[in-house]
């Protein structure tokens, strides 16, 4: 009974950030949901052995390993192209009421995902863990199994690459809007 309650609390606390991390590493919503579910199943299986103070780091490491395995498997076979549905998220109510805001938000979300996918996996992981999930340098180093200085360097490199890629996104938006 206590184990089940503990598991429920950990799932409620970490499920969304594990999903966001998996979504950043993978190309579509369904794979990210599968990765999240797999990480939480592994949490249930290993819960008695896990230090509760390091659960978050353990979940991110498990999610990363699962995502990398999935990417390797998909690279061996044909992967289906991403569909528009893969980029659809649940919209806040204010976006549902304003179609132009929803369209702009969809465009920005898609562009952000495209930019992140252009980063090498190591830079992308560090960036997502730091900027999206709010982990500290030490936590990221533990999750990825790399020195803390490497985390700092990879974060800096990811930001630099993204800033170099941003002008191309603005140009894409400009050319897209000019075609209309």
Buried (B, 14 or more C-beta within 10 A) or exposed (E): EEEEEBBEEBBEEBBEBBBBBBBBBBBBBEBBBBBBBBBBEBBEEEBEEBEEEEBBBBBBBBBBBBBBEBBEEBEEEEEEEBEEEBBEEEBEEEBEEEEEBBEEBBBEEBBBBBBBBEBEEBBBBBBBBBBBBEBEBEBBBBBBEBEBEBBBBBBEBBBEBBEEBEEEBEEEBEEEEEEE
